[in-house]
Amino acid sequence: MSSSKKLVIFDLDGVLVDACEWHREALNEALQEVSNTSINHEEHISTFNGIPTRKKLSILVDQKRVRTEDIEKIYTLKQDKTIEIIKEKAVKRKEKIELIDSLKKEGMTVACFTNSIRETAHLMLQKTGIFDLFEIVVTNQDVTSPKPDPEGYISVMKHFDKEPGETVIVEDSPKGVQAAKSSGAKVVIVKNPDEVNLDLVERIL
């Protein structure tokens, strides 16, 4: 039997950390170096935001902007550049620590599910001072189908023996919101990480 206390699952990029632009910047640097192309801001918002790097590269191959044989080189370069940017730009976020602490004091179980790979996700959460506050962190390397598929969110619910009705998911991107809604959980949509602070507790509760 699961308790009546809620499970709260946070997305990472664009929710806990303002990293969507970091991912775009890192990918664009890699794309320019290898394929002399880049993703502009409008494309990022409409098509690429919230999906894993390999899926982004697959779309660019379909658009004839990237060669299939260059995918691995771009992918590796992008991940290296992302780590450099995180080390340079990620800082401890007091309001995130306060929010998660407050939820845990209410008896909530707090988790994170992200379409980022494990290394960059863990590094972001450690640099912002919140990694140790989560009961579990699930990345795109822990699932068969990343967002917009709900698999990751459903697996976190199963892990804690929680029903969708006992679960709240905090998301920002269209692909993430689609995954969250498909899981059956209550979804709290935020515009950016600035909205993710103590004021969010009431919306979650």
N, C-alpha and C positions, 0 to 999 in steps of 0.2 A: 504493500500500500504506500503510495506517495503521500507526502504531507500536503496541507493546503497552501503552504508557502509557495510563492511563484518562482519560476526559473526565468532569469533575464539573460538574453543572449545579445551581445553587441557585435555589430559589424566593426571592422577596424578602419580601413581607409575611408576618410570622409566623415567618420563618426567619432572615433576615439582620437585619431591622429589626422591632421590635415595633409594627408599624403597622396591624394589623387594626382595633384600637380607634380609631386616628386616622381611618381611612376611615369607620367607623361614625359617629363623632362628627361628622365633616364632612358626611356624607350626612344625618344626622338634623337638623343645624342647617338645611340647605337644605330638607329635607322639611317641617320645622316652619314655616319662613318662607313657603313657597309653598303647601303642601297640608295643613298642620295635622295631620300624622301623623308617626310615627317607627317605627324598627325596634328592638324590645327585644333584650336580650342572648340570650335563648333562641332567638328567630327568627334572629338573626344566625348563631348556631352551627349550627342545623339546616338553614337554607335559603340564607342569603345569603353566608356566608363563602367567600371564594376565587373569586367570580364578578365579572365587570366591572360597573361602575356602570350601564351601559345595560341589561344583563340584569336587574339588581336592579329598575330602574325599570319594565321590562317586566312583571315579576312583580307589582309594586305596582299597575300599571294593570289587570292581570287580576283582582287582588283588589279593584278599585274604590276603591283608597285614593289613587290619583294619576290626574289627567286626562291623556290623551294629549297635549293641547296644552301641558301644563306641563312635559313631559319635558326639552326643551332648556334651559329656564330653570333647572330643578333641577340638571341635569347641569353647566351652566356654573358655577353657584353652588357646587356641591359641589367641583369642581376648584379653584376659587379658595380655598375654605376649607381644602382639603387642603394646598395650598401654604403657607398661613399657619401651619397646625399643624406641618408639617414644619420650617419655618424656626424655629419656636419650640421644638420638642421634640427634633428629631434631633440626636444628638451623636456624636462620634468613638467607635468601639467597638474598643478595643485587641485584644480577644479574637478579633474577626472578622478583623482585619488579620493577626494571628498565624496563625490557621487557614489562611487563603488563601495566605499566604506559605509555610507549611509544605507545603501540597499542591503548590505550584509548585516548591518545592525537590525534591520527589519526582518531578518531571517531569510532573505532571498538567497538563492543559489545564482552565482554570476559566472557566465561563460563568454567566450568569444569565438566567432566563426568568420573566417576571412577567405577571400579568393587569392590572397597572397601566398607565396611559398613560405615554408616553415622558418627558414633562416631570416628572411626580412621581417616577417611578422613578429617573431620572438625579439629581434633586435629593436624594432619600433616600440614594443610594449615595455622592454627593459629600459630603454632610454627615456621613456615618458613616466617611468616609475610605477607602472601598474601591472606588470607581468605576474608578480607573485600574488596579486589580489584575485586572480581568476582560478576557478576550480578546474577548468579545462580550456585549452586553446586548440581549436580545430582549424587546419589550413587546407588549401586545395590539394595538398599532397596526401591528405587523410581521407579523401572521398574519390569515388569513381567519376561522378558528374558534378562539376562546380556550379555555382550560381550562373544562370537563373534557375537551375534545378534545386529543389528544396532538400536534397539528400543530406547535406551537412547539418541543416537545422533539425531535421528529423532524427539524425544520429545522436545529436546532443540531447534531445528530449529523451530518447531511448536510454542513453547512458545514465541519466538521472531518474529514470522511471517517471517522467512527467508527461501529461497529456497536453495537446495543443491549447486547451482551455486554461491550463495552469502556466502558460508560457507567454512571455512578452519579448518581442524582437525589435531592436533599435536599428534602423537602416536609413540610408540616404539615396543610393543610386537606383534607377529604374530596375536594373537587373537584380539587385539585392532585394528590393521591395517585392518584386515578382516572386523570388524564391521564398521570402518570408511569408507572404500571403498564401502561397501554394502549400506551405507546411500546416496551415490551419491555425497558427498562433495569432495572438493579437499583435498588431504591428504599430510601432510608434515611428513616424517618419520625421527625420530632421533634415534641415537644409545643409548644415555643415557642423564641424566640431564645436564651434562657438555656442551652439544650442545645447551641447551635451555637458550640463553642469547640474548643480543641486536643484535647479528649477524643474528638471526633468523627472525628479522623483515622483511628484504628484501624478504626472501623466502615466508613469509606469505602474504606480499603485492603483 
